[in-house]
Amino acid sequence: MEAWKRYQDEHKERFLKELIDLLKIPSVSAKSEHKQDMTICAEEVKQRLLEAGADKAIVFATEGHPIVYGEKIVNPSLPTVLVYGHYDVQPAEPLELWKSGPFEPEIRDGKLYARGSCDDKGQFYMHVKALEILVKTKTLNTNIKFCIEGEEEIGSPNLAKFVQTNRDLLKADVVLVSDTAMISLETPSIDVGVRGLSYIEVEVTGPSRDLHSGVYGGAVANPITMLAKMIASCHDENNHITIPGFYDDVVEATPEEREMLARAPYNEETYKKDLNIPETWGEKGFTVAERTGIRPTLELNGIWGGYIGEGAKTVLPSKAYAKISCRLVPNQSSDKITAMLLDYFNRIAPPGVTVKAEEHHGGEPYRTPLDSLAYKAAEAAITESFGKAPIPVRGGGSIPICSLFEKELGLKIAFMGFGLDSDNLHSPNEKFELNNFYKGIETIPYFHKYFTEMSKG
């Protein structure tokens, strides 16, 4: 263990430079103009795995963006850890809100600013460097496999086929994921679950063309107004989702689970100050931590229509659009909720407009049992590295692959995220604290150590 620390200290500047080089590649999976960048990034990840000590690394083509596989097999009789991550990133817009270029990494006040710095290039790269440390110090006591995909930010549409086709290649004993956050380095935590996702787009059409709002206003249904009314109908006065059947399959958290969530430190005024909001908002009867962890939500992710350019244009638009997502909790089904959403928006369409609602993507919620070997090894690793036991928490985000790996490979997931909720994921000025990056590299080898020891009973 002293050898791990010594090796990291000697090479930490190189580790950071390598990550910075990776962050310069604009691997935005949602935009077709970055298709070549996705291939370049996948090849770069492959090369880094080989340099870190992987026996082999392969870039697999899919119908979309490539998947990178790598492995280091020490002894087939030892436990195998499958590391999952993604090299694709969210679009960087709005660009004018970035203080430095999203693909021009910059270090300010001990933080690395760039799109993908935390989600998820910085976090999966911790595992690549942990592999290097374990190989170079000859202390690797597990087999390690890597599955680093390029489509997580668009719902992983081709990952299921890859996993189903390559079950033997991906055979392992546990999946280790660093695509989540912890409370802080002073108060370490482990996500024991993530929410599912249902994402749709709604198009509302009124007249066959844009109209003069003076000549036709008041006589023709305005698609933006109608869409706004439909969206407003999704919540009641208690911010409870009104779509019939939406909560039918929700597994209510037990008093013990709610008490566990309440252990995490929380300061209402600090929370509001950080976000520059006058008050929090959400479903009545639940705390902020519960609203973002154990309760399902419906959020508007984008809305547009009509004239939005400079100056004024008095127009009654022909169309209006909205992107809407729901975060789901056990035992909600993304397919069921998506069908429910599509039906709801088609059913409540006011007279005078037509509605077209379509699915984008979805994923299932996931929970890691606290008595699983996956959780226990992660807990032991963080306790050893941080000098204190982590608090188990429920994550608000979604990682669609979790239920896929459990279903297809029969594996439990261990979450070991080292990002922070304040790292501006999916927002301008995304960052990753350098201390968190290095602490992740320091901690991950302990997971391999304890997983092997615990596997022996």
Buried (B, 14 or more C-beta within 10 A) or exposed (E): EEEBEEBBEEBBEEBBEBBBEBBBBBBBBEBEEBEEBBBBBBBBBBEBBEEBBBBEBBBBEBEBBBBBBBBBBBEEEBBBBBBBBBBBBBBBEEEEEBEEBBBEBBBEEEBBBBBBBBBBBBBBBBBBBBBBBBBBBEBBBBBBBBBBBBBBBBBBBBBBEBBEEBEEBBBBBBBBBBBBBBBBEEBBBBBBBBBBBBBBBBBBBBBEEBBEBEEBEEEBBBBBBBBBEBBEEBBEEEBBBEBEEBBEBBEEBEEEBBEBBEEBEEEEEEEBEEEEEEEEEBBEEBBBBBBBBBBBBBEEEEBEBBEEEEEEEEBBBBBBBBBBBBBBBBEBBBEBBBEBBBBBBEEBBBEEBEBBBEBBBBBBBBBBEEEBBBBBBBBBBBBBBBEEEBBBBBBBBBBBBBBBBBEBBEBBBBBBBBBBBEBBBEBBBBBBBBEBBBBBBBBBBBBBBBBBEBBEE
